[in-house]
Amino acid sequence: MRAYVPMRTCAFIPNFFKFYNILWQTALPFLKKNKRLGPSFQKRIATDHLQKADIWIQAASAGESFLALSLLCCLEPIQPIKILITSTTSQGMKILKSGLSKNEINPNIECFLDWFPFDIPRTIQEAVNRVNPRVMILLETEIWPALLHYLKKNHTQIFIVNGRLSKRSSMHYRWTKFLWAQLSPDKILAISPLDAKRYGQVFDKAQITQMPNIKFDLMESGLDSPSEPLTLENIISKDLPLSILASIRRQEEKQALEILDELLARYPSQIVAIFPRHMHRMDAWKKKLCKKKIPFHLRSEITAPVTTAGIILWDAFGELRETYGIARTVFVGGSLCPLGGQNFIEPAVLGTPTVTGPHLDDFAWAGKDLFNQQLVTICNDSQTVAQAMVGYLEVPIERGKRKQKAQDYIQKNQGGTKMACQIILEELGQNHLIPHHPSPVPAFS
């Protein structure tokens, strides 16, 4: 167990928090009116509902909530501990509630679920005093100045687990390194050498190591699939091949339309499903398709299988993964512009021929195996993306071998959950209790 080191005092910090508090007080009236934040607003400015815990895990949204549940299912303490899991979004809370109701947690763990408070200095100070955690687990990129400051004053050990830092975020944090130097976490478990390097440029006094991405432990079982299987036969006829333009970001919509034009021109006998990355872009997509006089179906309005070639604008949430499983080919967006990329691994592990653009900064942790084995194809622009997809339409690929190669790749990269749990239990003095059997995988919708 690591000895606690008193935090250095710095005259800058109190002055910074005075300014930081003014920013929060200015923003609060607007946050209260926000539709997304409104339902949780009162709990996020209060602390009386929080309970004392040995470990506090912050899971910002959906992705981090899956990671938190994986950790929770793997922890095997022999002495009773209390764990508080907080989330920032309603989607994250829904995933956590569902996961906690469906999984068997070690009987020595008492778990609480609550909203993560706003990073208002006084609110966070009260929250840290009330929870008084021995260990704080921040997942991926949860870096809040007031939280870090008061955790350090509380002598709480701060771990960033499954740490990742995008190129843009890294640049912003380096610009303000004079602040973060005083607020360094104790340990950072980064998911790639590049992420480790970026964290080191911000927190040069933290103990930084590399770990396998916990997402590899989750991929095999399709944990983020809906609880009720999607009956795709009621939506898409089996007589037509399906192409998917997935996770299309606003900045690359022009290129996506170019891909769409090429697909329809070179292989008209198909259905193309368009999945914008964000639902609020649906109206923009409707206008773009209407302007180009391209007829389309809205997924929400389909009542019988689509039996003729055409476009489906997918305005239903949570159905992308299952649709990947029947597609002839997929393009995964966020990658034709320098936006970091989106999850190209998900369709690849289902054996679906997958195409992506060149900008994949956020997925450096994935390694090169999927590309070297030609399970994922990188294209430089919209024209070459369309050419690759048409190739897969014209010469269908046998999925079984591709799927097996992808599963082998996943299994080779698993173990992140167990590694993180071992480090957490070491801090609690219970590291000798790590089980030798495979880490349990949570089941939830």
C-alpha positions in Angstrom: 0.0 0.0 0.0 1.4 3.4 -1.0 2.1 5.9 1.8 0.1 9.2 1.5 2.1 12.2 0.6 0.8 15.6 1.7 -0.3 17.9 -1.1 1.9 20.8 -1.7 0.3 24.2 -1.1 0.1 26.6 -3.9 -1.1 30.2 -3.7 -2.5 29.9 -7.2 -5.1 27.3 -6.4 -7.3 29.3 -4.0 -7.3 32.2 -6.4 -8.2 29.9 -9.3 -11.1 28.4 -7.4 -12.5 31.8 -6.7 -12.7 32.5 -10.4 -13.8 28.9 -11.1 -16.7 29.3 -8.6 -17.8 32.5 -10.3 -18.0 30.6 -13.7 -20.1 27.9 -12.1 -22.5 30.4 -10.4 -22.9 32.2 -13.8 -23.6 28.9 -15.6 -26.0 27.3 -13.1 -29.2 29.2 -14.1 -28.7 28.0 -17.7 -27.9 24.5 -16.7 -31.1 24.3 -14.7 -33.1 25.1 -17.8 -31.2 22.5 -19.9 -33.5 19.7 -20.9 -30.8 17.0 -20.5 -29.6 18.3 -17.1 -32.9 19.4 -15.7 -34.1 16.1 -14.2 -30.9 15.6 -12.2 -30.1 19.3 -11.5 -31.1 19.4 -7.8 -29.2 16.2 -6.9 -26.1 17.5 -8.7 -26.0 20.7 -6.6 -26.6 18.9 -3.3 -24.7 16.3 -1.3 -27.0 15.1 1.5 -28.0 12.0 -0.6 -24.4 10.8 -0.9 -23.2 7.9 1.3 -19.8 7.0 2.8 -17.8 4.6 0.6 -14.4 3.0 0.5 -14.3 3.3 -3.3 -15.9 6.0 -5.4 -16.2 5.2 -9.2 -17.1 8.0 -11.6 -18.7 6.7 -14.8 -19.6 9.8 -16.9 -21.9 8.3 -19.5 -22.8 5.1 -21.3 -19.3 3.8 -22.3 -17.8 4.5 -18.9 -20.8 2.8 -17.2 -20.1 -0.5 -19.0 -16.5 -0.2 -17.8 -17.6 0.5 -14.2 -19.8 -2.6 -14.2 -17.0 -4.7 -15.5 -14.8 -3.6 -12.6 -17.6 -4.2 -10.1 -18.2 -7.7 -11.3 -14.5 -8.6 -11.1 -13.7 -7.2 -7.7 -13.3 -10.0 -5.1 -12.5 -8.6 -1.6 -12.8 -10.9 1.4 -13.4 -8.0 3.8 -16.6 -5.9 3.4 -16.2 -2.7 1.3 -18.7 0.0 0.2 -18.6 1.3 -3.4 -20.3 4.4 -4.7 -20.8 4.6 -8.5 -21.8 8.0 -9.9 -22.8 9.0 -13.4 -23.3 12.3 -15.2 -26.0 11.3 -17.7 -29.4 9.6 -17.6 -28.2 7.1 -20.1 -25.3 6.2 -17.8 -27.6 5.9 -14.9 -30.0 3.6 -16.8 -27.1 1.3 -17.8 -25.8 1.1 -14.2 -29.2 0.4 -12.8 -29.9 -2.4 -15.3 -26.4 -3.9 -14.8 -26.6 -3.8 -11.0 -30.0 -5.5 -11.1 -28.8 -8.4 -13.4 -25.4 -9.2 -12.0 -24.2 -11.1 -9.0 -21.8 -8.8 -7.1 -19.4 -10.2 -4.5 -21.3 -10.5 -1.2 -18.6 -8.4 0.5 -19.4 -5.4 -1.7 -22.2 -3.0 -0.8 -22.9 -0.8 -3.8 -24.7 2.6 -4.1 -25.6 4.4 -7.2 -26.0 8.2 -7.4 -25.6 11.3 -9.5 -22.2 12.9 -9.9 -22.3 16.4 -8.4 -21.3 19.5 -10.5 -17.6 20.4 -10.0 -18.6 23.5 -7.9 -15.8 23.9 -5.3 -18.0 24.0 -2.2 -20.3 21.3 -3.5 -17.4 19.0 -4.3 -15.7 19.7 -1.0 -18.9 18.7 0.9 -19.3 15.6 -1.4 -15.7 14.4 -0.7 -16.1 15.0 3.0 -19.4 13.0 3.0 -18.2 10.1 0.9 -14.6 10.1 2.3 -13.3 7.5 -0.1 -10.0 5.7 0.3 -9.8 5.3 -3.5 -11.3 7.3 -6.3 -11.6 5.7 -9.7 -12.0 8.0 -12.7 -12.7 6.3 -15.9 -11.1 7.3 -19.2 -10.9 11.1 -19.2 -12.7 12.4 -16.1 -10.5 15.3 -15.0 -12.2 17.9 -12.8 -10.1 20.4 -10.9 -12.2 20.8 -7.8 -12.7 17.1 -7.5 -9.0 16.4 -7.8 -8.1 19.2 -5.3 -10.4 18.1 -2.5 -9.7 14.4 -3.0 -6.0 15.2 -2.5 -6.8 17.3 0.6 -8.7 14.2 1.8 -5.7 12.0 1.2 -7.7 9.9 -1.2 -5.7 7.8 -3.6 -6.8 8.9 -7.2 -6.6 6.4 -10.0 -7.5 7.1 -13.7 -8.4 3.7 -15.1 -8.7 2.9 -18.8 -7.2 6.3 -19.3 -7.4 7.8 -22.8 -6.6 11.4 -23.9 -7.4 12.7 -27.3 -5.0 14.8 -29.3 -7.2 17.9 -28.8 -7.8 17.3 -25.1 -4.1 16.7 -24.5 -3.3 20.0 -26.2 -5.8 21.9 -24.0 -4.5 20.3 -20.8 -0.9 21.1 -21.7 -1.8 24.7 -22.1 -3.0 24.8 -18.5 -0.4 22.4 -17.1 0.5 25.0 -14.4 -2.9 24.1 -12.8 -2.9 20.3 -13.3 0.7 20.0 -11.9 -0.9 20.7 -8.5 -3.7 18.3 -9.0 -2.0 15.1 -10.2 -3.7 11.7 -9.8 -1.6 9.1 -8.0 -1.8 6.4 -10.7 -2.9 6.5 -14.3 -3.5 3.2 -16.2 -3.5 4.3 -19.9 -4.8 2.1 -22.7 -2.0 2.8 -25.2 1.6 4.1 -25.3 0.3 7.2 -27.0 -2.3 7.9 -24.3 0.4 7.2 -21.6 2.7 9.7 -23.3 -0.1 12.4 -23.4 -1.0 11.9 -19.8 2.7 12.1 -18.9 2.9 15.5 -20.6 0.1 16.8 -18.3 0.7 14.9 -15.1 4.5 14.3 -15.0 4.5 13.3 -11.3 1.8 10.6 -11.6 2.7 6.9 -11.8 1.7 6.0 -15.3 1.4 2.4 -16.6 -0.2 0.8 -19.6 -3.2 -1.6 -19.4 -5.3 -3.5 -21.9 -8.5 -1.7 -22.7 -11.4 -3.0 -20.6 -13.6 -2.7 -23.7 -11.9 -5.9 -25.0 -13.3 -7.7 -22.0 -16.8 -6.5 -22.9 -16.8 -7.1 -26.7 -17.1 -10.9 -26.8 -20.5 -11.0 -25.2 -22.2 -8.0 -26.9 -23.1 -6.4 -23.6 -24.5 -3.3 -25.2 -27.1 -5.2 -27.2 -30.7 -4.5 -26.4 -32.4 -6.8 -23.9 -35.0 -7.7 -26.5 -33.5 -9.0 -29.8 -34.2 -6.8 -32.8 -36.3 -8.6 -35.4 -34.6 -7.2 -38.5 -36.7 -9.3 -40.8 -39.6 -7.0 -39.9 -37.5 -4.0 -41.2 -35.3 -5.2 -44.1 -35.9 -7.8 -46.7 -33.3 -10.6 -46.9 -33.4 -10.3 -50.7 -31.4 -7.1 -50.8 -27.9 -6.5 -49.5 -27.5 -4.0 -46.7 -24.8 -1.3 -46.6 -24.4 0.9 -43.5 -23.0 4.4 -43.1 -22.5 4.4 -39.4 -21.7 7.1 -36.8 -21.6 9.8 -39.3 -20.5 13.1 -37.7 -21.7 16.6 -38.8 -18.3 17.6 -40.2 -18.2 14.7 -42.6 -21.8 14.7 -43.8 -20.7 16.1 -47.2 -18.3 13.2 -47.7 -21.0 10.7 -46.6 -23.4 12.0 -49.2 -20.6 11.5 -51.8 -20.3 7.9 -50.6 -24.0 7.5 -50.8 -24.2 8.8 -54.4 -21.4 6.5 -55.5 -23.0 3.4 -53.8 -26.4 4.1 -55.4 -24.8 4.7 -58.8 -22.6 1.7 -58.9 -24.8 -0.8 -57.0 -28.4 0.4 -57.1 -29.9 -2.9 -55.9 -29.2 -2.4 -52.2 -30.5 -0.8 -49.1 -28.3 1.8 -47.5 -28.9 2.5 -43.8 -27.6 5.9 -42.5 -26.9 6.2 -38.8 -25.9 9.7 -37.8 -23.7 9.8 -34.7 -26.0 12.2 -33.0 -29.8 12.1 -33.1 -30.2 15.9 -33.3 -28.7 15.7 -36.8 -31.8 13.8 -38.1 -33.6 16.9 -39.4 -30.4 18.0 -41.2 -30.2 14.7 -42.9 -33.8 14.8 -43.9 -33.2 18.2 -45.6 -30.0 17.0 -47.3 -31.7 13.9 -48.8 -34.8 15.9 -49.9 -32.6 18.5 -51.5 -30.8 15.8 -53.5 -34.3 14.3 -54.3 -33.2 11.0 -52.7 -36.3 9.2 -51.3 -35.9 7.6 -47.9 -37.7 5.7 -45.2 -37.5 6.7 -41.5 -36.8 3.7 -39.3 -39.4 4.8 -36.8 -42.1 4.7 -39.5 -41.4 1.3 -41.0 -44.3 -1.1 -40.3 -43.5 -3.7 -42.9 -40.2 -5.1 -44.4 -38.6 -2.7 -46.9 -38.5 -4.9 -50.1 -37.2 -2.3 -52.6 -33.8 -0.7 -53.0 -33.5 2.6 -51.2 -32.4 4.5 -48.1 -33.3 4.1 -44.4 -32.5 7.0 -42.2 -32.2 5.3 -38.8 -33.8 7.5 -36.2 -34.1 4.8 -33.5 -31.5 4.5 -30.8 -29.6 1.4 -29.7 -30.0 -0.8 -32.8 -26.8 -0.2 -34.6 -24.9 -3.2 -33.3 -27.5 -5.7 -34.2 -27.9 -4.2 -37.7 -24.1 -4.6 -38.2 -24.6 -8.3 -37.9 -26.7 -8.6 -41.2 -24.8 -5.9 -43.2 -22.9 -6.8 -46.4 -20.5 -3.9 -45.7 -20.1 -1.0 -43.2 -18.4 2.3 -43.2 -17.7 3.7 -39.8 -17.6 7.5 -39.6 -15.9 10.1 -37.4 -12.8 9.2 -39.5 -12.9 11.2 -42.8 -12.2 14.4 -40.8 -9.8 14.7 -37.9 -12.4 13.8 -35.3 -10.7 10.8 -33.7 -12.7 8.0 -35.3 -15.6 5.9 -34.0 -15.7 2.2 -33.0 -14.7 0.2 -36.1 -14.0 -2.9 -34.0 -17.7 -3.5 -33.3 -18.7 -4.5 -36.8 -15.4 -6.2 -37.5 -15.8 -8.7 -34.6 -19.1 -9.7 -36.2 -17.4 -10.7 -39.4 -18.8 -7.8 -41.3 -16.4 -6.2 -43.9 -15.6 -2.9 -42.4 -14.3 0.3 -43.9 -13.1 3.4 -42.1 -11.3 6.7 -42.9 -7.7 7.6 -42.0 -8.4 9.7 -38.8 -8.4 7.1 -36.0 -6.5 9.0 -33.2 -9.0 7.9 -30.5 -8.5 4.2 -31.4 -4.7 4.0 -31.2 -5.2 1.5 -28.5 -6.7 -1.0 -30.9 -3.4 -1.8 -32.5 -2.7 -2.8 -36.1 -3.8 -6.5 -36.1 -7.3 -5.8 -37.5 -5.8 -3.8 -40.4 -2.9 -6.2 -41.0 -5.4 -9.1 -41.3 -7.6 -7.0 -43.6 -10.5 -7.2 -41.2 -10.8 -3.4 -41.4 -9.9 -1.4 -44.5 -8.6 2.1 -44.1 -9.4 4.5 -47.0 -8.2 8.1 -47.5 -11.3 9.7 -48.9 -14.9 9.3 -49.8 -14.2 8.0 -53.3 -12.0 5.1 -52.1 -14.4 4.3 -49.3 -17.2 3.9 -51.8 -15.0 1.8 -54.0 -14.1 -0.6 -51.2 -17.8 -0.9 -50.2 -18.9 -1.6 -53.7 -16.2 -4.3 -53.9 -17.7 -6.1 -50.9 -21.2 -5.7 -52.4 -20.1 -7.3 -55.7 -18.1 -10.1 -54.2 -19.6 -11.1 -50.8 -17.1 -12.2 -48.1 -17.4 -15.4 -46.1 -18.0 -14.1 -42.6 -17.1 -17.2 -40.5 -13.3 -17.0 -40.9 -13.3 -13.2 -40.5 -15.3 -13.5 -37.3 -12.9 -16.1 -35.9 -9.9 -14.0 -36.6 -11.5 -11.0 -34.9 -12.4 -13.1 -31.9 -8.8 -14.3 -31.6 -7.7 -10.7 -31.7 -10.1 -9.7 -28.9 -9.1 -12.6 -26.7 -5.4 -11.8 -27.1 -6.0 -8.2 -25.8 -8.2 -9.1 -22.9 -7.3 -8.8 -19.2 -7.6 -5.1 -18.5 -10.4 -5.5 -15.9 -8.5 -8.0 -13.9 -5.3 -5.9 -14.0 -7.2 -2.8 -12.8 -9.0 -4.7 -10.0 -5.7 -6.0 -8.8 -4.3 -2.5 -8.4 -7.4 -1.3 -6.7 -7.4 -4.2 -4.2 -3.7 -3.7 -3.6 -4.5 -0.2 -2.4 -7.1 -1.6 0.0 -4.7 -4.3 1.2 -6.6 -7.2 -0.3 -4.5 -7.9 -3.4 -3.9 -11.6 -2.4 -7.5 -12.3 -3.1 -7.5 -11.8 -6.8 -9.2 -14.9 -8.3 -7.3 -17.1 -10.7 -10.4 -18.0 -12.7 -11.4 -15.8 -15.7 -12.9 -12.5 -14.8 -16.7 -12.6 -14.7 -18.4 -10.7 -17.5 -21.5 -8.7 -16.5 -24.7 -9.2 -18.3 -27.0 -6.3 -18.9 -29.0 -4.5 -21.6 
